[in-house]
Amino acid sequence: MNTTVKLPQVGAETFGDITEDANGTPLSHAQVIRNVLAEGQKAEEVGLDFFGIGEHHRDDFSISSPETVLAALAATTQNIKLGTAVTVLSSDDPVRVYERFATLDALSNGRAEIIAGRGSFIESFPLFGLDLEDYEELFEEKLALMAKLRHGDPVSWSGSHRAALRGQQVYPLLEGKPLTTWVGVGGSPQSVIRAARHGLPLFLAIIGGQPAAFEPLVDLYHRALKEFSEPEQPVGAHFHGLVADTDEEALELLWPHYQRTMNRLGAERGWGPASRIQLQAAMGPQGAMMAGSPETVARKMAKAVRTLGLSRIDIKYSAGSLPHEHLMKSIEMLGTEVKPRIYELLTEGSQN
């Protein structure tokens, strides 16, 4: 267990899930996007450190262009870091990713971040004419290029899936530091080593099992950084969750929306039907779901920070079709109650 604990940044993430109104009617994609803008503004208002938006290209999510929504947030916020959760780099062009995020960085006065990953959905590959047989090679090549581009300097690079660059300067120029570019991983040792090889910070997607099970991957990452003679980098983690007044309320709010989402994904991926017991286990003391009362969520998040040595911990607060009003309340409680309590718990722990 990591015994040296620094107070982490605390963030909120959404995939722009299609939510329902009070009558159970799904909202339009356009209305959900407008609601996500309000949710990001709420995250700033309540003192959260990061707001992330995921990229999807399917009917149950509203946001296929996160940077556009983040640009609107850049113009209406002052302090909160703004980024993706994740950018599906495998099906994008790293040069265009750099251009969009360098623009966002300018608009936000240096608050832009990228979490680059392969994504847990594959719909972008056929959409953009890419072959899934190239899944691994596409990400390997594009991350190598992104690792060069993020510094804002002229780049020379060659690969198999896009034109070579020979001393190419890409614009706009950055005003200062390189673009913060995390590598999002879901549990693969090869992905962890890849992040270390490029000297990029690691972001874990912990959506099941026990958070403590990821401790060997964090240890591997730090060892790999040393092997590649790279400086130490931060580690962050993303969890699903929801903050409510009580644990019981969180369960009741989540269950119908969790069931619907998991059953749809199960039909696509060959899983069995979701069960309420499954959700309760995930919400339990050892589970990865950061859902419940502020005290419950704070204690679970503080424990994950200590165990994994996290510099940032985010909750994906959007939960399938759960209405916007509950999401706004969850964000508010995450900032005003959970974050301060996490800091209290970590400070108390460091004094013991």
NORHUUR-V66822 format. One record per backbone hydrogen bond with DSSP energy under -0.5 kcal/mol. CO is the residue of the C=O (numbers start at 1). NH is the residue of the N-H. E is the energy in kcal/mol with one decimal. If there is no record, write none. Layout:
# NORHUUR-V66822
CO|NH|E, CO|NH|E
This chain:
# NORHUUR-V66822
3|5|-0.8, 4|6|-0.5, 9|313|-2.3, 10|49|-2.9, 10|50|-0.8, 11|315|-1.9, 12|52|-2.5, 13|317|-1.3, 13|318|-0.9, 14|54|-2.8, 15|63|-0.7, 16|62|-2.5, 17|19|-0.6, 19|27|-3.1, 21|24|-2.0, 25|21|-2.1, 28|32|-2.2, 29|33|-2.2, 30|34|-2.0, 31|35|-2.3, 32|36|-2.6, 33|37|-1.7, 34|38|-1.6, 35|39|-2.3, 36|40|-2.5, 37|41|-2.0, 38|42|-2.1, 39|43|-2.1, 40|44|-1.7, 41|45|-2.2, 42|46|-2.1, 43|48|-2.4, 44|47|-1.5, 49|81|-2.4, 50|12|-2.3, 51|83|-2.1, 52|14|-2.0, 53|85|-1.7, 54|56|-0.5, 58|61|-1.4, 60|18|-2.1, 62|64|-0.7, 63|56|-2.3, 65|68|-1.2, 65|69|-1.1, 66|70|-2.7, 67|71|-2.0, 68|72|-1.5, 69|73|-1.9, 70|74|-2.5, 71|75|-1.4, 73|76|-1.0, 73|77|-0.8, 81|51|-2.2, 82|113|-2.1, 83|53|-1.9, 86|55|-1.1, 86|85|-0.5, 86|88|-0.6, 87|89|-1.9, 87|117|-2.6, 88|91|-1.0, 89|92|-1.6, 92|94|-0.6, 93|96|-0.5, 93|97|-2.4, 94|98|-2.7, 95|99|-2.4, 96|100|-2.5, 97|101|-2.5, 98|102|-3.0, 99|103|-1.6, 100|104|-2.3, 101|105|-2.7, 102|106|-1.7, 103|107|-2.4, 104|108|-2.1, 105|110|-3.2, 106|109|-1.0, 111|82|-2.5, 112|180|-0.7, 113|84|-0.7, 114|116|-0.6, 114|182|-3.2, 115|86|-0.6, 115|87|-3.0, 116|184|-2.8, 117|89|-1.4, 117|90|-0.8, 122|125|-1.4, 122|126|-0.7, 123|127|-1.3, 124|128|-1.8, 125|130|-3.3, 126|129|-1.2, 131|134|-2.1, 132|135|-1.6, 134|138|-3.2, 135|139|-1.4, 136|140|-2.4, 137|141|-2.5, 138|142|-2.4, 139|143|-2.6, 140|144|-1.7, 141|145|-1.9, 142|146|-2.6, 143|147|-2.6, 144|148|-0.9, 145|148|-0.6, 145|149|-2.7, 146|150|-2.3, 148|151|-1.2, 149|152|-2.4, 150|179|-2.5, 155|168|-2.5, 157|165|-3.0, 162|159|-0.5, 165|157|-2.8, 168|155|-2.7, 180|114|-2.7, 182|116|-2.7, 182|184|-0.6, 183|203|-2.7, 185|205|-2.7, 188|192|-1.8, 189|193|-2.5, 190|194|-2.1, 191|195|-2.1, 192|196|-2.0, 193|197|-2.5, 194|198|-1.5, 195|200|-2.4, 196|199|-1.4, 201|183|-2.5, 202|236|-2.7, 203|185|-2.7, 204|206|-0.9, 204|238|-3.0, 205|207|-0.9, 209|288|-0.7, 210|213|-1.8, 211|214|-2.1, 212|215|-1.7, 214|218|-1.8, 215|219|-2.4, 216|220|-2.4, 217|221|-2.4, 218|222|-2.2, 219|223|-2.3, 220|224|-2.7, 221|225|-2.3, 222|226|-1.5, 223|227|-2.2, 224|228|-2.4, 225|230|-3.1, 226|229|-1.4, 234|202|-1.7, 235|311|-3.3, 235|312|-1.0, 236|204|-2.8, 237|314|-2.7, 238|206|-2.4, 239|316|-3.6, 240|290|-3.0, 242|244|-0.5, 242|292|-2.2, 246|250|-2.0, 247|251|-2.1, 248|252|-2.4, 249|253|-2.7, 250|254|-2.5, 251|255|-2.5, 252|256|-0.6, 253|257|-0.5, 254|257|-0.6, 254|258|-3.2, 255|259|-3.1, 256|260|-1.8, 257|261|-2.3, 258|262|-3.0, 259|263|-2.3, 260|264|-1.9, 261|265|-2.5, 262|266|-2.7, 263|267|-2.1, 264|268|-1.5, 265|269|-2.3, 266|270|-1.9, 266|271|-1.3, 275|279|-1.6, 276|280|-2.6, 277|281|-2.5, 278|282|-2.0, 279|283|-1.9, 280|284|-0.6, 281|284|-0.9, 282|289|-2.0, 284|287|-1.0, 288|290|-0.7, 289|291|-1.7, 290|242|-1.1, 292|244|-2.3, 293|297|-2.7, 294|298|-2.6, 295|299|-2.3, 296|300|-2.1, 297|301|-2.6, 298|302|-2.8, 299|303|-2.1, 300|304|-2.0, 301|305|-2.4, 302|306|-2.4, 303|307|-2.7, 304|308|-2.5, 305|309|-1.5, 305|310|-1.1, 306|2|-0.7, 307|2|-0.6, 311|9|-2.8, 312|237|-1.5, 313|11|-2.0, 314|239|-2.1, 315|13|-2.8, 315|317|-1.4, 316|241|-1.6, 319|322|-1.7, 321|20|-1.9, 323|326|-0.8, 323|327|-1.4, 324|328|-2.6, 325|329|-1.8, 326|330|-2.2, 327|331|-2.4, 328|332|-2.3, 329|333|-2.5, 330|334|-2.2, 331|335|-2.1, 332|336|-2.8, 333|337|-2.0, 333|338|-2.7, 334|339|-2.4, 337|341|-1.5, 338|342|-2.8, 339|343|-2.0, 340|344|-2.0, 341|345|-2.7, 342|346|-2.6, 343|347|-2.3, 344|348|-2.6, 345|349|-2.3, 346|350|-1.9, 347|351|-0.9, 348|351|-0.7, 348|352|-0.6, 349|352|-0.8
